[in-house]
Amino acid sequence: MSLPIKYSPSSEYYSISKNTMFLLFLVCLTFAGVYKMEAQEIRPRILISSDIGGTDPDDFQSMIHLLMYANEVSIEGLVSSPYGPGRKKDFLDMIDLYEKDLPKLKEHSGGFPHPDSLRAITKQGETELAPFRGFRRATEGSDWIVKCAKEKSDQPLWVLVWGGLEDIAQALHDAPEIKENIKVYWIGGPNKKWGVNAYSYIAENHPDLWMIEANATYRGWIIDDESPENINAKNFYPNFIKGKGHLGKDFVNHYNGDIKMGDTPSLVYVLNGDPNDPTGESWGGSFTKIQRSTRSIFQNGSTQTDTVAAYDVIEWQFKGPVLDIPKDSVCFTNEIWGQVWNGYYLGDGIYGTKYSSKKPEIGSYRTSSDIPELDGLTGQYTSIVPWPGETSEHDYILGTNWYGDRLEPQLFMGVQQGAKTVAKHREAFLMDWAERWKWLE
């Protein structure tokens, strides 16, 4: 017995045998399976390195956002990295909240990961800032970065860094070959200030890394001067989040619910636009290719007349006694803006410390040490925009895939260069997120 099937758009009829129909059915199942695999495969592979639980609560806000979009990406790692007291448990606490909201989220998409799968990929990274050389020791987190980067895939692993670069620097030190498989989007600025030693190691020893260094662009999320009133920093929570789910109840615990989420641009960068083209349009910003990362070395101090670019690597070197101690031994501290950085023995009677200003400023420093020659040294510096600054012989020469904040004056928001490339998408991004909050009603 054969089944007549109408062939559209003509009026002819064709007969197909049962065997043929069965074969066509198998083919359809095969293509459906392939399509399903491809649909899963095209989700960006991401690994988050975060100082969640550290000195800035905005990482908790960004983590809530990530979990609500977890069906759009393949999360392969959550690594707790410095700066501050944050630890792996802070990630796990957020996953616990996500688990409570998961039934409602799954009503809208089947792609949300199981909480246990997220717990399994949550790792403890470095808990201390890197010493002068830029790396210290392998951690569970840095080893996990290496493991994920070596997984066979047609896609890169997007390493989204919401804190210091310590675990990235360690992973690159231990397995430099992973550079071929990873692309890094780093929220710099204050994180560059604290993680300047790890940054310096990467820029000097791995300049061929594919890197977006966003020192100011991300500020377009935070500066809401041009946003409609209903979605500004104070009003978005009461208008769209309050009372929605366990994640919504927790959101108010961070900045009283005021929107900051300075790390989120790294995530939406891979969700919107073409992430392989940093110079294009994306919710996560638009960037320019840079060929050097500027560095200033001052021997025996600096004064207010010494001008550097904001986000420069500033290195002070001082002369002192020749000691029979290992290099990278902490021998003094350097206080700037009430915050303290370690100073290290570099060998041959030379001592050094690094800093990176997170904005244009006139800053002062003062050293403290049990070594008389290093105690009570004072000085100043002046940092300006844009970055990179003027060329010097000490600059880090970068490869062909390093990108930084856009330089055009019309893209500044105040002193924050490139910030308008994110701010222009702020309303679209927030209203898209507002739709997801409805899922948790």
C-alpha positions in Angstrom: 0.0 0.0 0.0 1.3 3.4 -0.9 0.5 6.8 0.5 -0.3 9.7 -1.8 1.5 12.9 -0.9 0.7 16.2 -2.5 3.8 18.0 -3.9 3.4 21.7 -3.4 3.0 24.1 -5.2 2.1 21.9 -8.2 -1.1 19.8 -8.3 0.8 16.6 -9.1 0.6 13.6 -6.8 3.4 11.2 -6.0 3.4 7.9 -4.3 6.0 7.0 -1.8 6.4 3.5 -0.4 6.4 2.7 3.3 10.1 1.9 3.2 10.9 5.2 1.6 8.8 7.0 4.2 10.7 5.2 6.9 14.0 6.2 5.4 12.8 9.8 5.1 11.8 9.7 8.8 15.2 8.5 9.8 16.9 11.2 7.7 14.7 13.8 9.4 15.6 12.5 12.8 19.3 12.6 11.9 19.1 16.2 10.7 17.1 17.1 13.8 19.8 15.6 16.0 22.6 17.4 14.1 20.7 20.6 14.3 20.2 20.2 18.0 23.9 19.5 18.5 24.9 22.5 16.4 22.4 24.7 18.3 24.1 23.7 21.5 27.6 24.0 20.1 27.2 27.6 18.9 26.5 28.8 22.5 29.7 30.7 23.5 32.0 28.8 25.8 32.8 31.0 28.7 34.9 30.9 31.9 34.5 33.6 34.6 37.3 34.7 36.8 35.9 36.9 39.5 36.8 38.6 42.8 33.2 38.0 43.9 32.9 38.6 47.6 35.8 40.9 47.5 35.8 44.6 48.1 33.2 45.5 45.5 29.6 44.0 45.7 28.9 44.5 42.0 30.2 41.1 41.1 27.2 39.6 42.9 24.9 41.7 40.6 26.8 40.5 37.6 26.6 36.9 38.8 22.8 37.2 39.1 22.6 38.5 35.6 24.8 35.7 34.3 22.7 33.0 35.9 19.5 34.5 34.4 21.2 34.2 30.9 22.9 30.9 31.6 20.8 29.3 28.8 22.6 31.4 26.3 26.1 30.3 27.0 28.1 27.2 27.9 29.6 28.0 31.3 32.8 25.9 31.7 34.3 27.5 34.8 33.7 29.8 37.7 37.1 30.8 39.3 37.4 32.8 42.5 40.3 35.2 42.1 41.7 38.2 43.9 41.4 41.1 45.0 39.9 40.9 48.5 38.3 38.3 50.9 36.1 36.7 48.3 36.2 32.9 48.0 34.7 30.0 46.1 31.8 29.9 48.6 30.5 33.2 47.3 29.9 31.6 43.9 28.2 28.6 45.5 25.9 30.8 47.5 24.6 32.4 44.3 24.2 29.0 42.7 22.0 28.0 45.7 19.7 31.0 44.9 19.7 30.1 41.2 18.6 26.5 42.1 15.5 27.9 43.9 14.5 30.0 40.8 15.4 27.3 38.3 11.9 25.8 37.9 10.5 29.1 36.8 13.4 29.8 34.5 13.0 26.4 32.9 9.4 27.2 32.0 10.9 29.6 29.4 13.9 27.6 28.2 15.3 24.1 28.5 18.9 25.3 28.2 19.6 26.3 31.8 22.4 24.2 33.4 21.8 22.0 36.4 23.0 23.6 39.6 25.2 20.6 40.4 27.0 21.1 37.0 27.8 24.7 38.0 29.0 23.6 41.4 31.3 21.1 39.8 33.1 23.7 37.7 33.4 26.3 40.6 37.1 26.5 41.6 39.2 28.3 44.1 41.9 30.4 42.5 44.7 32.5 43.9 43.9 34.4 47.2 46.8 36.8 47.2 48.0 39.4 44.7 50.9 38.3 42.5 54.4 39.4 43.6 56.6 41.6 41.4 57.3 38.9 38.9 53.6 38.5 38.2 52.9 34.9 39.1 53.2 32.8 42.3 52.0 29.2 42.2 49.4 27.0 40.4 46.0 26.9 42.0 42.8 24.8 41.5 41.5 27.8 39.5 44.5 28.2 37.2 44.7 24.5 36.6 41.0 24.5 35.6 41.6 27.4 33.2 44.4 25.3 31.5 42.1 22.2 31.4 39.2 24.0 29.9 41.4 25.8 27.3 42.8 22.4 26.2 39.4 20.9 25.6 38.9 20.1 21.9 36.4 22.5 20.4 35.8 24.5 17.2 35.2 27.5 19.4 37.5 29.6 21.5 37.2 29.7 25.3 36.1 33.2 26.3 37.8 34.0 29.6 35.8 36.8 31.1 37.8 38.4 33.9 35.9 40.4 36.6 38.9 40.8 38.9 42.6 40.3 39.0 44.6 38.5 36.3 46.5 36.3 38.8 45.0 33.0 37.7 45.2 33.9 34.1 48.9 34.8 34.4 49.6 31.6 36.2 47.8 29.5 33.6 49.8 31.2 30.8 53.0 30.7 32.7 52.3 27.0 33.2 50.8 26.3 29.8 51.6 29.1 27.3 50.2 27.0 24.5 46.6 27.8 25.6 46.9 31.2 24.0 45.9 29.6 20.8 42.5 28.6 22.3 41.4 31.5 24.5 40.1 35.0 24.1 40.2 37.3 27.1 37.9 40.2 27.9 39.2 41.9 31.0 37.5 44.6 33.1 40.6 46.6 34.0 40.7 50.0 35.6 40.6 49.3 39.4 41.4 45.7 38.7 44.5 46.8 36.9 45.5 48.9 39.8 45.4 45.9 42.2 46.6 43.3 39.7 49.3 45.4 38.1 52.1 42.8 38.6 50.1 40.0 37.0 49.2 42.3 34.1 52.8 43.3 33.6 53.8 39.7 33.4 51.2 39.0 30.7 51.9 42.1 28.7 55.7 41.5 28.7 55.7 37.7 28.2 52.5 37.0 26.4 51.9 40.0 24.1 50.4 37.7 21.5 47.4 36.9 23.7 44.0 37.8 22.3 42.9 40.4 24.8 40.3 43.1 25.2 41.6 45.4 28.0 38.6 47.5 29.0 39.9 50.1 31.5 37.1 52.6 31.0 34.6 51.4 28.4 32.7 49.3 30.9 31.8 52.5 32.8 29.0 53.1 30.3 26.9 50.6 32.4 27.5 52.6 35.6 27.2 56.2 34.3 23.4 56.6 33.7 23.2 60.4 33.1 21.7 59.8 29.7 19.4 56.9 30.7 15.6 57.2 30.9 14.5 57.8 34.5 12.7 54.5 34.8 15.9 52.5 34.2 18.4 54.6 36.0 20.6 53.1 38.7 18.2 53.7 41.5 14.9 53.0 39.7 15.6 49.8 37.8 15.4 47.7 40.9 12.0 48.9 42.2 10.5 49.0 38.7 11.7 45.6 37.4 13.4 43.4 40.0 11.7 43.9 43.4 9.7 40.9 44.5 10.8 38.6 41.7 12.3 35.3 42.7 15.1 34.5 45.2 17.6 36.2 42.9 15.6 39.3 43.0 15.3 39.2 46.8 19.1 39.0 47.0 19.8 41.7 44.5 18.9 44.5 47.0 21.7 43.2 49.3 24.3 44.6 46.9 24.5 48.4 46.6 20.9 48.5 48.1 19.8 47.4 44.7 21.3 50.3 42.8 22.5 49.0 39.4 26.2 48.9 38.9 27.3 45.5 37.4 30.6 46.9 36.0 31.7 43.4 35.0 28.6 42.5 33.0 29.8 44.2 29.7 32.2 41.2 29.3 29.3 38.8 29.2 27.0 40.7 26.9 29.9 41.2 24.6 29.8 37.6 23.6 25.9 37.6 23.5 25.5 40.6 21.2 27.2 41.5 18.0 30.2 39.7 16.5 32.6 39.0 19.4 35.4 38.1 17.0 35.5 41.8 15.9 36.2 44.0 18.9 36.0 47.1 16.6 32.3 46.5 15.8 29.1 47.2 17.7 28.2 45.3 20.8 26.4 45.7 24.1 29.8 45.1 25.6 31.4 48.0 23.8 33.6 48.8 20.8 37.4 48.8 21.0 40.5 49.8 19.1 43.5 47.8 18.3 46.6 48.9 20.3 50.2 48.1 19.6 51.7 49.0 23.0 50.9 49.3 26.7 52.6 52.3 28.1 54.9 51.9 31.1 56.8 54.5 33.1 59.8 53.7 35.2 61.0 56.2 37.8 64.3 55.7 39.5 64.6 57.3 42.9 61.2 58.9 42.9 58.8 61.1 40.9 57.2 64.5 41.3 53.9 66.1 40.3 55.5 67.3 37.1 56.0 63.6 36.0 53.0 62.9 33.8 51.8 59.5 32.9 48.6 58.2 31.3 45.8 56.8 33.5 46.0 53.0 33.4 49.7 53.2 32.7 52.0 50.8 34.6 54.0 53.0 36.9 57.1 51.5 38.4 59.3 53.1 41.0 62.8 51.7 41.6 64.8 52.7 44.6 68.4 52.0 45.6 69.2 50.4 48.9 71.6 47.9 50.5 72.7 44.8 48.7 71.0 41.9 50.7 71.5 38.2 50.6 67.8 37.4 50.2 65.7 36.0 47.4 64.4 38.2 44.6 60.7 39.1 45.1 61.1 39.3 48.8 58.8 42.0 50.3 61.0 44.7 51.8 58.8 47.8 52.0 55.3 49.1 51.4 54.1 52.0 49.3 50.9 53.9 50.4 48.8 55.7 47.7 45.3 57.1 48.5 45.3 55.3 51.8 45.9 51.9 50.1 49.0 49.9 50.5 51.1 48.0 47.9 54.1 45.8 48.5 57.6 46.7 47.4 60.1 43.9 46.4 63.8 43.2 46.3 64.8 43.1 42.7 68.5 42.2 43.3 71.8 44.1 43.3 70.5 46.6 45.8 67.5 47.7 43.7 64.0 47.7 45.1 60.8 48.1 43.1 57.0 48.6 43.4 54.3 49.1 40.7 51.0 50.9 40.5 48.4 51.8 38.0 46.0 54.7 38.5 42.4 53.9 37.7 41.5 57.5 36.6 43.2 60.8 35.9 44.6 62.1 39.2 47.4 63.8 41.0 48.6 61.2 43.4 51.1 61.0 46.3 53.0 58.1 47.6 54.9 57.3 50.8 57.1 54.3 51.6 57.5 52.4 54.9 60.3 49.9 55.7 62.6 48.6 58.3 65.4 49.4 55.9 66.3 53.0 56.6 67.1 53.8 52.9 63.6 52.8 51.9 61.6 54.3 54.8 59.7 57.6 54.4 60.3 58.2 50.7 57.7 60.5 49.2 56.7 61.7 45.8 53.9 62.5 43.5 52.7 61.8 39.9 50.1 63.2 37.6 48.0 60.9 35.4 45.9 62.0 32.4 43.8 60.6 29.6 43.8 59.2 27.1 45.5 55.8 27.4 47.8 54.5 26.0 50.0 57.6 26.7 53.1 58.9 25.1 55.6 56.3 23.8 58.6 55.4 26.0 61.4 52.9 25.8 59.9 51.0 28.6 56.5 50.3 27.0 55.2 46.7 26.5 55.1 46.0 22.8 51.9 44.1 22.1 50.9 41.6 19.4 48.2 41.9 16.7 45.2 41.0 18.8 45.3 43.4 21.8 42.4 45.9 22.0 41.8 48.9 24.3 39.3 51.7 24.9 38.4 53.8 21.9 40.2 57.2 21.8 37.7 59.4 20.0 36.8 62.4 22.2 33.1 62.1 21.2 33.0 58.6 22.8 34.2 59.8 26.2 31.8 60.2 29.2 33.6 62.7 31.3 37.1 61.3 31.7 36.0 57.7 30.9 37.2 57.0 27.3 35.1 54.7 25.1 32.3 54.6 27.7 29.6 55.8 25.2 30.1 52.7 23.1 28.5 50.8 26.0 26.1 53.5 27.3 24.4 53.8 23.9 23.1 50.2 24.4 22.2 50.5 28.1 18.5 50.9 27.6 18.3 48.0 25.1 20.3 45.8 27.4 18.3 46.6 30.6 14.9 46.2 28.9 16.0 42.9 27.6 16.9 41.9 31.1 13.6 43.3 32.5 11.8 40.8 30.3 13.6 38.0 32.0 12.8 39.3 35.4 9.1 38.7 34.4 9.9 35.0 34.2 10.4 35.0 38.0 7.1 36.6 38.9 
